[in-house]
Amino acid sequence: MDADTNGGRGNGASSDAKPAHARCDIVVVGASWGGVETLRQLVSALPPDLSASLFVVLHLSPESRSRLPELLTRAGPLRACKPRENEPIRPGVIYVAPPDRHMLLERGTIRLSSAARENRCRPAIDPLFRSAARVYGPRVAGVVLTGAQDDGTAGLLRVKATGGVTIVQDPAEAFCPDMPRSALARVEVDYCLPVAAIATTLVALASAPAAAAEATVPGARMPEMDLEDERPSPFSCPDCHGTIWMKDGEVVEFRCRVGHRYSQESMVQAQTDAVERAQWAALRALEEKAELHRRLAARRRDRSHTRFAESARAAEEQVRTLRAALVGSAAREAAGAESSAKMSEP
């Protein structure tokens, strides 16, 4: 592919040139921080007669009452909805993953799953991209938009490996450039474009000639547990504490037996959070120990009074040290997040 169409490291594809790809009528889109406005901008530029189906994952809280389908329906000419289990796939419809459910593609239908969180999210982007790639292969266009950390990178790699088209929002335009930058660093993407040009490219891909053998990928039901490509690691799952398998390659992935999956960045963050939880639990235990030993010392008038009093003072000193470390760590993380946000500003 020449330099002006390989947008992974350069200027991106021309927005007015039709891509030299076969038709892509399955479009999977992932976004996180800053994604609502970016998705509205994307769908507002799509035509009402688009001959492709769009599947959107936006990171959501499990308790969220997402109004994203309504917002996207109002933003453009296509209808957006939260799919039902086994809902048939129709062209010209935007399917939005509901809160606390992974959205997966089967042959001609949509499946909703309560499987383990991936990259600490449900819905997550990677499961959608993987399922689309293994079922529809070269008919898939994968799009990674604004967002923090690196969900979507491993899934985009799967789309690329099965012959699909890979598209990443230009990090210079993204509200949060982490996800686009991660994809660009690890996947030889086909296009790196601003959102308006992404919409134009998707229209061109959807109207391109069909491939000679446009059937779905043979053997579409790939196993979720790719043990032949993984090896046990010395780490435990931050969520369920089970054994973690590690997969090396362009993208480092971690997966436990029950299905929790982590990218490199989400594993680091999950371990950091686990350490913090353990430290706060230790702080609580030390405070309870100090209080118990103070009370016992106050009640005793024999030699044990001195022992309990000294133990209470030692526990109190440990409490002060650990609390100072935890508060200092929180302040440093807040300062780092503020610095990252400023670097992301246009």
Secondary structure as the mmCIF struct_conf table of DSSP 4:
data_model
#
loop_
_struct_conf.conf_type_id
_struct_conf.id
_struct_conf.beg_label_comp_id
_struct_conf.beg_label_asym_id
_struct_conf.beg_label_seq_id
_struct_conf.end_label_comp_id
_struct_conf.end_label_asym_id
_struct_conf.end_label_seq_id
TURN_TY1_P TURN_TY1_P1 ALA A 3 THR A 5
TURN_TY1_P TURN_TY1_P2 GLY A 7 ARG A 9
BEND BEND1 GLY A 10 ASN A 11
TURN_TY1_P TURN_TY1_P3 SER A 15 ASP A 16
BEND BEND2 ALA A 17 ALA A 17
HELX_LH_PP_P HELX_LH_PP_P1 LYS A 18 PRO A 19
BEND BEND3 ALA A 20 HIS A 21
STRN STRN1 ILE A 26 ALA A 31
TURN_TY1_P TURN_TY1_P4 TRP A 33 GLY A 34
HELX_RH_AL_P HELX_RH_AL_P1 GLY A 35 SER A 44
TURN_TY1_P TURN_TY1_P5 ALA A 45 ALA A 45
BEND BEND4 LEU A 46 LEU A 46
TURN_TY1_P TURN_TY1_P6 PRO A 48 ASP A 49
BEND BEND5 ALA A 52 ALA A 52
STRN STRN2 SER A 53 LEU A 58
TURN_TY1_P TURN_TY1_P7 PRO A 62 GLU A 63
HELX_RH_AL_P HELX_RH_AL_P2 LEU A 68 ALA A 75
BEND BEND6 GLY A 76 LEU A 78
STRN STRN3 ARG A 79 CYS A 81
HELX_LH_PP_P HELX_LH_PP_P2 LYS A 82 ARG A 84
TURN_TY1_P TURN_TY1_P8 GLU A 85 ASN A 86
STRN STRN4 GLU A 87 PRO A 88
HELX_LH_PP_P HELX_LH_PP_P3 ILE A 89 ILE A 89
TURN_TY1_P TURN_TY1_P9 PRO A 91 GLY A 92
STRN STRN5 VAL A 93 VAL A 96
HELX_LH_PP_P HELX_LH_PP_P4 ALA A 97 PRO A 98
TURN_TY1_P TURN_TY1_P10 PRO A 99 ASP A 100
STRN STRN6 HIS A 102 LEU A 105
BEND BEND7 ARG A 107 GLY A 108
STRN STRN7 THR A 109 SER A 113
HELX_LH_PP_P HELX_LH_PP_P5 ALA A 115 ARG A 117
STRN STRN8 GLU A 118 GLU A 118
TURN_TY1_P TURN_TY1_P11 ASN A 119 ARG A 120
STRN STRN9 CYS A 121 CYS A 121
BEND BEND8 ARG A 122 PRO A 123
HELX_RH_AL_P HELX_RH_AL_P3 ILE A 125 TYR A 136
HELX_RH_3T_P HELX_RH_3T_P1 GLY A 137 ARG A 139
STRN STRN10 VAL A 140 VAL A 144
BEND BEND9 THR A 146 THR A 146
BEND BEND10 ALA A 148 ALA A 148
TURN_TY1_P TURN_TY1_P12 GLN A 149 GLY A 152
HELX_RH_AL_P HELX_RH_AL_P4 THR A 153 ALA A 161
TURN_TY1_P TURN_TY1_P13 THR A 162 GLY A 163
STRN STRN11 VAL A 165 GLN A 169
TURN_TY1_P TURN_TY1_P14 PRO A 171 GLU A 173
BEND BEND11 PHE A 175 CYS A 176
HELX_RH_AL_P HELX_RH_AL_P5 ASP A 178 ARG A 186
BEND BEND12 VAL A 187 VAL A 187
BEND BEND13 ASP A 190 ASP A 190
STRN STRN12 TYR A 191 LEU A 193
HELX_RH_AL_P HELX_RH_AL_P6 VAL A 195 ALA A 206
TURN_TY1_P TURN_TY1_P15 SER A 207 SER A 207
BEND BEND14 ALA A 208 ALA A 208
HELX_LH_PP_P HELX_LH_PP_P6 PRO A 209 ALA A 211
TURN_TY1_P TURN_TY1_P16 ALA A 212 ALA A 213
HELX_LH_PP_P HELX_LH_PP_P7 ALA A 215 VAL A 217
BEND BEND15 PRO A 218 GLY A 219
BEND BEND16 GLU A 224 GLU A 224
HELX_RH_3T_P HELX_RH_3T_P2 LEU A 227 ASP A 229
STRN STRN13 ARG A 231 SER A 236
TURN_TY1_P TURN_TY1_P17 PRO A 238 CYS A 240
STRN STRN14 THR A 243 LYS A 247
BEND BEND17 GLY A 249 VAL A 251
STRN STRN15 GLU A 253 CYS A 256
TURN_TY1_P TURN_TY1_P18 ARG A 257 VAL A 258
STRN STRN16 ARG A 261 SER A 263
HELX_RH_AL_P HELX_RH_AL_P7 GLN A 264 ARG A 299
BEND BEND18 ASP A 302 ASP A 302
TURN_TY1_P TURN_TY1_P19 ARG A 303 ARG A 303
HELX_RH_AL_P HELX_RH_AL_P8 SER A 304 SER A 344
#
